Amino acid sequence: MNPQPLPLRDIHLPPEPSWWPPAPGWWLLAVVVIALLAFATWRFLRAARARRRRAGLLAAFDVVAALQDPVARVAAVSELLRRAARLRDPDAATLTGDDWLRFLDGNDDRRVFSTGAGRPLADGPWRATLPANDADAIVALARPRYLELVATP
């Protein structure tokens, strides 16, 4: 017998798997990456907003600190401090005299407002005249306290 060659065809491999839809692990990775990007964007925008707010508050304080009239300068600084104090404690804006100065001292052991150079802040805005060096000292003391009060808690 004469063997007949069999009509065999070459081996055909199955087609490559499609790239779509991805496997469940890739979906999970995509969700994690998107969540991380959203969180990072939120944090960045929050920090940028805080920087803009702080820059605006500093600019407002600098405008007030540049006033020429010492009484007007102390009155404007006192107003800014009261607005900032209201952010921390709503009742702080109603304090007067020594209570107000003690609030401005905060945790500072030096007591620069109640017993030091900041003492004229209690009645300076209502005086007819105020020495320029007293106003300069009050502005120098008020700036760090103002920044502390308006800092995001």
C-alpha positions as CSV (number, residue, x, y, z in Angstrom):
1,M,0.0,0.0,0.0
2,N,1.1,3.3,-0.9
3,P,0.4,5.8,1.9
4,Q,-1.3,8.9,0.8
5,P,-0.1,12.1,2.3
6,L,-2.6,13.6,4.6
7,P,-3.9,17.0,3.8
8,L,-2.8,18.6,7.1
9,R,-2.7,22.3,7.7
10,D,-0.2,24.2,9.8
11,I,-1.0,24.9,13.5
12,H,-3.0,28.1,14.0
13,L,-2.5,29.9,17.3
14,P,-5.5,31.7,18.8
15,P,-5.6,35.4,18.4
16,E,-3.9,37.7,20.9
17,P,-6.2,38.8,23.7
18,S,-7.8,42.2,23.1
19,W,-6.5,45.1,25.1
20,W,-10.1,46.1,25.8
21,P,-11.6,45.5,28.3
22,P,-8.7,45.5,30.7
23,A,-8.4,43.0,33.5
24,P,-9.9,43.8,36.9
25,G,-6.5,44.6,38.4
26,W,-6.0,47.4,35.8
27,W,-9.4,48.8,36.7
28,L,-8.4,48.8,40.4
29,L,-5.1,50.5,39.6
30,A,-6.8,53.1,37.5
31,V,-9.3,53.9,40.4
32,V,-6.4,54.2,42.9
33,V,-4.4,56.5,40.6
34,I,-7.4,58.7,39.9
35,A,-8.2,58.9,43.6
36,L,-4.5,59.8,44.4
37,L,-4.5,62.5,41.7
38,A,-7.8,63.9,42.9
39,F,-6.5,64.0,46.5
40,A,-3.2,65.7,45.4
41,T,-5.1,68.2,43.4
42,W,-7.4,69.0,46.3
43,R,-4.4,69.5,48.7
44,F,-2.6,71.7,46.1
45,L,-5.6,73.9,45.5
46,R,-6.3,74.1,49.3
47,A,-2.6,75.2,49.9
48,A,-2.7,77.7,47.1
49,R,-6.0,79.2,48.4
50,A,-4.4,79.5,51.9
51,R,-1.3,81.1,50.4
52,R,-3.5,83.6,48.5
53,R,-5.6,84.3,51.6
54,R,-2.4,84.9,53.7
55,A,-0.9,87.1,51.1
56,G,-4.1,89.2,51.0
57,L,-4.2,89.5,54.7
58,L,-0.6,90.5,54.8
59,A,-1.2,93.1,52.1
60,A,-4.1,94.5,54.1
61,F,-2.0,94.7,57.2
62,D,0.9,96.4,55.2
63,V,-1.5,99.0,53.8
64,V,-2.7,99.8,57.3
65,A,0.9,99.8,58.7
66,A,1.8,102.4,56.0
67,L,-0.7,105.0,57.2
68,Q,1.1,108.3,58.1
69,D,-1.1,109.4,61.0
70,P,-0.1,107.5,64.1
71,V,-3.6,107.6,65.7
72,A,-5.2,106.4,62.4
73,R,-2.6,103.6,62.1
74,V,-3.2,102.3,65.6
75,A,-7.0,102.5,65.1
76,A,-6.7,100.5,61.8
77,V,-4.3,97.9,63.4
78,S,-6.8,97.6,66.3
79,E,-9.6,97.0,63.9
80,L,-7.7,94.3,62.0
81,L,-6.7,92.6,65.2
82,R,-10.4,92.6,66.3
83,R,-11.5,91.1,63.0
84,A,-8.8,88.4,63.3
85,A,-9.7,87.8,67.0
86,R,-13.3,87.2,65.9
87,L,-12.1,84.3,63.7
88,R,-10.6,82.6,66.8
89,D,-13.2,83.5,69.4
90,P,-16.4,85.3,68.6
91,D,-16.5,86.9,72.0
92,A,-13.0,88.3,71.7
93,A,-14.0,91.3,69.6
94,T,-16.2,92.6,72.5
95,L,-13.3,92.6,75.0
96,T,-12.0,96.0,76.2
97,G,-9.2,97.4,78.1
98,D,-6.9,95.0,80.0
99,D,-9.0,92.0,79.0
100,W,-8.4,92.8,75.3
101,L,-4.7,93.3,75.9
102,R,-4.5,90.0,77.8
103,F,-6.2,88.3,74.9
104,L,-3.7,89.8,72.5
105,D,-0.9,88.5,74.7
106,G,-2.2,85.0,74.2
107,N,0.4,82.4,75.3
108,D,3.3,84.8,75.2
109,D,4.9,85.0,78.6
110,R,6.5,88.3,77.9
111,R,3.1,90.1,78.1
112,V,4.1,92.7,75.5
113,F,0.6,94.0,75.0
114,S,-0.7,94.1,78.6
115,T,2.5,95.4,80.3
116,G,4.8,96.3,77.5
117,A,5.0,98.5,74.4
118,G,1.6,97.3,73.2
119,R,-0.2,98.9,76.1
120,P,-1.3,102.1,74.1
121,L,-3.4,99.7,71.9
122,A,-6.0,99.8,74.7
123,D,-6.8,103.5,74.2
124,G,-4.6,104.6,71.4
125,P,-7.3,104.6,68.7
126,W,-9.3,107.2,70.8
127,R,-6.4,109.5,71.7
128,A,-6.1,112.9,70.0
129,T,-2.4,112.4,69.5
130,L,0.0,109.5,69.8
131,P,3.8,109.5,69.4
132,A,4.9,108.0,66.1
133,N,7.3,105.6,67.9
134,D,4.5,104.2,70.0
135,A,2.5,103.5,66.8
136,D,5.6,101.9,65.2
137,A,6.0,99.7,68.2
138,I,2.4,98.6,68.2
139,V,2.6,97.8,64.5
140,A,5.7,95.7,65.1
141,L,4.1,93.8,67.9
142,A,0.7,93.4,66.2
143,R,1.9,91.9,62.9
144,P,3.0,88.5,64.3
145,R,0.0,88.3,66.6
146,Y,-2.3,89.2,63.6
147,L,-0.7,86.4,61.5
148,E,-1.1,84.0,64.4
149,L,-4.8,84.9,64.7
150,V,-5.6,84.6,61.0
151,A,-3.7,81.4,60.6
152,T,-6.0,78.5,59.7
153,P,-6.6,76.6,62.9
